[in-house]
Structure formats: C-alpha cells, structure tokens
Amino acid sequence: MFQPLTLMLGLRYAGARGRRSFASFVSGFSTIGILLGVAALMLVSSVMNGFEQQLKSNLLGVIPHALVTNDARRLNDPGSQAARFAAVPEVVATSPFISAEAMVQGPGALTGAELYGVDPANEADRLLGALDKQTLGYFRDLPYSLVLGAGLARELKVGPGDKVRVTVTEGSRFTPLGRVPSQRLFTVVGTFVTGHDVDRQVALARIEDAGRLLRYQPEQASGLRLWLNDPFELAALPALDGTLKYETWQHSRGELFQAVAMEKRLMSLMLALIILVAAFNILSAMVMVVTDKEAEIAMLQTLGLSRQRVMAVFMIQGGFSGVLGSLLGFGLGLLLTLNLDAVLNVLGINFYSSAGGSQLPVLLLPAQLVTILFSTLALCVLASLYPAWRASRVQPAEALRYE
C-alpha cells in the first residue's frame, strides 16, 4: 500500500527494533505514561465534577439562594419587596422569613440552633417539600409546631410528639426581676434530612409563630427569601434601595464551594504533571533517536530529502507516541468513568460512605474531555518539536565524515 515517504519513515523510527532499540523502549513507556495520565485525569475530573454538582444540588437546593434584608433585620412590608422580583426571570420564588439564634431544650439536652419562621405553603422550600403529607399537615395546622433537622433531633433526643422549649434573646422583655428572654414550648412534628450540616443547625417554625415568639408586628419579617433558576446567577439580581441589602449563599457557603473548586484544580494539576513527565520522556527518547540516526539522516538529505521533510519525519515519530497514548488513554478513561461503580465492586473498594450515597457521583463534561485530549496532543507535538528541528539541522558532511 502506498504511503508518503515522511509517514513511512516516521512510523518506522517510532517502532524501531533491534540492537539499538532503547530509545523505542523509552518511547513505549512514555506512551504508557500518557495513557495512564489522560485516563486518570479524566476519571478524577469527572468524579470531582460529580461531587461539585451533588453539593450544588443537595445543599443549594435546600437553602435560599439569596436573602433581602436590612441591618436591623426587620422588614416592614416584605410583600412590596416580593413584587419587585416578580418581573425578574431568574427568580423563581420568593417568601418572607423570620430568623433568630435560639436555644432549644429537650428533656435531657440543651443546644443552640437557627430558628427559621417559614411559610408552610411555600412550594419552593425543599426542606418542607421533603416532608410527608401528614407531617406537613401537622406543621401547617398545629400552633407552635416545629420541624427539626435530623442531627438536631438526635442531639436533643426527641422525636415527633415531644415538647421542646425554644428560648430567644431577641424578643426579651424587661421585668422587675430583670431582662427575661422570650421562650415558648413547641411541639416537634417531624424531622428533615439533607446530609449536610443544615441537619444539625436548623429548626423550622411557622412564620406567624416565630413572629409572636420574637414579638414582631403582624406585617413584619426578618427579610425575603429568593430562589433562583441557577444559584450562580446572583449577578442578575436587581439593585436594592440604600437601606436594603442581599445576603447570598456565597456569604454562608461560598468558602465550601471555593475549597471544592481549589481541590479539583490541584488534583487536575497533579495528574497533568504525569502527562508532562511522559512528554519529556518522548523528548529525551527522540533526542536519542536523532543522535543515533544522524548518519541515516545525512544520507537521506544527500538523496534529496529536504530539511522540512526531515523535520516532518521526526514530528511524526514523536506525535505517534502522543496520539497513540492520548487516544488509548481517552478510551480507557471514558470506559472506567462510565463503569466506575462496577470496577470498584470488582476491586472490593468502597467509597460510598464518603460519597454520601449508594454510588460515586460522576459528571462527564464534553468540553472538559475535549480540552484534556487536545491539550495532551498539543503537549506531545511541542515535545517533539525541538528534536525534529535538531534532526533537520544535521549537516551531511559532518555526519558522514567518519562513515
């Protein structure tokens, strides 16, 4: 079958055998290094993407994406503020809320919690949406009912039907005996589970009950809760009046997402170094080949092979290892990523407890995969550039002097 001369020579040097095949041995290990590096980078990046997406869905799905409040945390007319966001397409739901730091006392334990007064009819609240119909009915109809996070309920050793005492300092009043905090007995009607620290921090009450406990006026609230189509599109929110301000999830949970993003970048950088080392091995192997083949290069030049075609021969040789390793690594990484749980089961490795579910979350991003593949190919081409240029600079007279 007809092949261009440069392609034939490049592939021949890439698969060199015989007495001086050490360079080919090094090149083979470089191919394996690129294969493993690409596969590992794809696998780890996909798992990290899955964890980030799971965190975004689970955590940002159960907390408001933004709060509209003021410094005093007393909003006199939350309904008028809600009308302002009705025309904002990114905002899918709004609801007034009341919040305060509270002490919750059970039969045998006392702990701090964040008391949230919420509207039971708000369908956008996923914490309430996760409750069964009976629990939600009790919460909606029973005065001074309370829904606790599962971790908070375990710490207080209480369950549905138990009474707990909720004490807040914000609604305290002065008496002849001094300042007395506001307190009230609440009935626990259910619990919620998110798998995050929200379970150990939050207690939900009806907004009117929380308002009476904190001595709010009937039309007052701590602020307005906003839910967005995309929690990361906070820049689309309109500007507020001077007395109002936004408190977004980035203020309370932003450091967590920044830590996850930094960990993902560092892991990708560490695995990219494997590919970089393999590319340097390609460079060293090609330098050895060029040094070993100087006489042959000189003879090819005397037979009429131009410097550009000599350079093309060795670019093909170096690119062969890079292309082969990249494509095989891409296929292996895709196969492992799509069958990760089955592979871990065969190996007897269990990461499920740390993943917080029955299987590891995996998210393949096509743009990221294409970037990994083509970046590796470009790196291998760059690694073969200098040896190929050096081969094209061989002087026939000098190379054949002692032949």
N, C-alpha and C positions, 0 to 999 in steps of 0.2 A: 504494500500500500504506500502511495506517495506521501512523503512528509517533507515540509520545508527543512532545509539544512540546519538552520539555527535550532528549530524544535527538536530535531533528531539528536543533535549534539548535546543540547541542554539536558534532555531526558537520559541520554547515555551517561553523562557525567553524574547526574543525580542518582543513578543506580549503579555506580561503579563497583566492580568486584575485582577480586584478585589480590595480588601481592601487596598493593598499596591501597587498601580499602578502608583504612582507619578513618579517613575523612567522611566516607559514606556511613560508617558506624556512628560517628558523632552526629551526622545529619539525621540519621534514623532516630536517635534518642531525642534530638530537637523536635522532630515531628511528633513523637510521643508526648513530649512536654507541652507542645502547643495544643495537642488533642486534649490532654488532661486539664490544661489551664482553661481552655474555652468551655469544656463541659462543666467544670467546677464553677466557673464564673456564671454561666447560665443557670445552673442549679441553685446556687446560693442567692443570686439576684432575684430569681423567681420566688423563692421561699420568703425572702425579706419583703418583697413586694406584697406577698400574700399576708404576712403579719401586719404590714402597714395598712393594707386595705381592711383587714379584720378589725384592727384597732380603730380605724376611722369609722367603720360601720357600727361596731358594738358600742364604743364609748361616745362618739359624737352623735350617735343615733339616739342616745338616752338622755343627753343633757342639751339644754338650749344652746343654740349657736351664738346668740348674742342677747344681751340684756340692755334695755333702755331704762336708765335710772338717773338720779341726781346725787349730789353729795350727801344730802340728808336721808336718802333712800326712802323718800315719801313723795310719791307721785299722786297729785290730787285728782287728776282726771285721765286715767290710763286709756279710756275709750277714745278720747280725741286723738291720742298718740297712735292708737291702733289704726285709725282711719288714714293717717299719713302713710302707712306702709301698705295700704290696700292696693295702690297702683304700682307698687314695686314688684316686678315679675319674679325676682329672685327669692322673695319672701313668700313662703307657702302657708304660714300660720303665725298667729300672734295670740298671746294670752297674758292677762295680768297675773302677777305673783306677789307673794309676801314671803320674805325670808328673814331668818334671825338665828343667831347662835343660841343653842338651848342645852340644858341638862335634862337627860331622860333617865328616870329612876324606875327600875323594875323591882320585883320582890326581893331580889338578892344582889343587885348590882346597880351601879350608877356610872354613866358615861356621857360624854359630850356628843352632840350631833348638830347637823344643819337642818333646821326645821323649815320646810317649804310649804307654804299655803298655795294650793293649785286649784284650778277649775276642773272638777271631775268630768265635765262634758267636753273637755278639750281632746279631740281625737288625734292630734299631732303628738301628744305626750306618750312616748313609747313605754315609759315606766307604768303608766296606767293601762295602756293598751295590752301589756303583757299579763295583766291580772285576769282571772277567770270572771265570768259574768256575776257569779254570786258575790265574790269579794268586792267587785266594782260596785255592785248594788248596795252592799253594806256601807261602803265608803261614801257613796253618793247620798244615801238616805239617813244614815245614823249620825246624830250630832256628836261632835268631838270624837270622830273615828280617826285612826292613824294607820298608815301603811309604812312598815319599816323595811329597810334593807336587810337581806338575809343575814349578813355578817353582824349587823347591829342587833338583830333579834337574838342571835346566838349569844352575843356578849351579854345581853340583858337577861337571857334565859327565859324568854317569853314567847308566846305564840298567839294565834287568833283567839280572841275572847278574854285575854289577860288585860289587866289595867296597868297603865304606866303613868307616872307623874312627869309632866313637862314643865320645866321652870325656865323663864327667860328674864333677863335683866332689863331689856329694852322697854317693857311695859310696866316697870316697877313704879310704885307709888309711895309717898311719904305718909307715915302714920305716927302716932305718939310714941311708938316703940322704935321709930327709925324708918329707914327705907326698906320696903318689903318687895321682893321681886314678884312678878306675876307668875302664877302657876295654876295648873288645871290637870285633872285626871282625864286621860284619853283612853279609849278602848282600841286595842290592836285588832284590826280586822283582816290583816294579811301581810304578806312579805313579797318582795320582788328580788330577782337575781339578775345581775348584769355580768358577773365575772370580773368586775373591776372594783377599785376602792370605793366607788359610789355605794356599794353594798354595806360598807361599814361606817358611812358618814351621813346618810340622808334619811330623814323621816318626812313623810308626806301627810299633810293635813288638808282639809277643805279650806279654801281661801277665806271663807267667812268665819270659820272657827279660829284660824290663825289671826285674823284681824281683830276678833274680840279679845283673844289672849294678849295681843300686843297693844290693844286699845287704839286701833286705827279707826278713823272715821269711815262711814259706810262706803264712800266713793274713793277712798284712798287705797294705794297699793305700794309695795316697795319698788315696783317697776313693771316693765313689759317684757315678756319673753318672746324671742323671734326664732323661727325655724326657717332655714334656707334650703333651696334645692341642692346647692353644693356648699358645705361648710367652709370651703376655702375661698369662696367668692365674697368675702367680707368687704372688699373694696367697692362693691356695687351698692352698699347701703347709703342712703342719702345723708346729707349733713344734718346735724341737730342744732337746736337753739343753744344759746350760751349756757343755760342752766342745766341742760341735759347732757348725758354722755353715754357712750357704749361701753359695756363690759363684755368682751367676747370670750369664746373658748380658748383663744390664744393666751389670754391673761392667766387662766387657771390650768390649762392642759398643754399649752404651747411647748413648754420645756420637754414634755414627754415625747411629742412628735419630733422635736428637734433632735432629741437623743436617738430616736429610732432612725431618723434620716442620716445622722452622723455615723451611726454604726453601720448602716448599709453602705455608705460611701467608703468607710475604712475597710470593710470586708471586700468590697469590689477592688479597692486599690491593692490590697494584699494579694488577691488572686490574680490581678493583672500583672503583678511582678513575676508570677510563674511564666506567663506568656512572654514577658520581656526577657527573662533569662533564657528561655528557649530560642528567642530571636537572636540573642547574642551568640548562642551556640551555632546557629545557622551561619552567622557572620564568620565565626572562627573556623568552622568546617570549610566554608568557601575559600577563605584565605589559604588554608592548607591545600585545597584542590588547585587553586590558581598557582601556588608556588610549585606544586608537583607537576603541573601540566604546562609549565612555561615553554618547554621545547615544542610540545604539540601546538600550543597557541601560535608560536612563531612560525611553524610550518604551515598552519592554516592561513596565516597572514601572507606568507610568500606565495601561496597558491591563489591568492586573490580575495580572501575574506577580509572585509573592511573592519575598521575599529568598531563601528556602530554594531555590526553583526556579531563581532566577538563579545561585545558588551551584552547584546541580547541573549547570546548563548548562556552566559552565566546568570543573567537575570532569570532566565527560565529555570536553570538549575536551582537557584535559591528559592524562587517562587514555587517550585514544585513541592518542596517540603512544607512551605507555609500554607499553600492551598490544600494539600492533602490533609495536614494536621487540622486546619480550620474546619474543613467540611466534615471530616470524621468526628471532630470534637463537637461540632454543631449538631450532628445527627445523634451522637451519644448523649449530649446534654438534653436534647429535646426528648429522647426516649426515657431517660432517667427522670426528668421532671414530670412527664405525664404519667409515669408509673412509680412515683416516689414511695407511696404507701406500701405497694406490693413489694418493692425492693427492700424496704426497711423490715417488713414482716419476714421476708426470707432470711435476712441477716440477723434477725432477733433483736433489732434496735427499736426502742420505744421512746419517741419524743413527745407523745401525745399529752402527757401530764403538763409539760411546759407550754404546749401549744394551746391548752385550754379547750380542747375538743377531741373528737374521735379521730381526726386526721390532720396532718400538717396542711396549713393553707398555702396554696400555690397560685400565683398570678403571673401568667406569661404576657409580657408587653411586646408586641411585634416590633415597635420602633427600637426598644432596648436590645432585642435579639439581633436585629439588623445592624445596629451600631457595634455590638460586640464582634460580629462576624467580619464586617468590613474594616473595623479598626485593626483587628488581628491581621487581616490580609495586607493592609497598608503598612503595618509594622514589619511584616516579613519582607515586603518589597523594599522598604527602606534599609533593612538589614543586609539585603543582597546588593544594594546599590554600590557601596564602596568596593567590595571585592570585584564586582563586574567592571567597574571603572578601572581598577588596578589591572585587571586582565587585558583591557583594551589598550593600556599604556605599555604593554610588553614590547620591547624593541627586538625584532628578529635577529639582528646582528649580534646583540649582546647575549641573547638566549641560546643561540646556536654556535657560539664561539668554541665551546669545548665538546660539542657533539661529534 
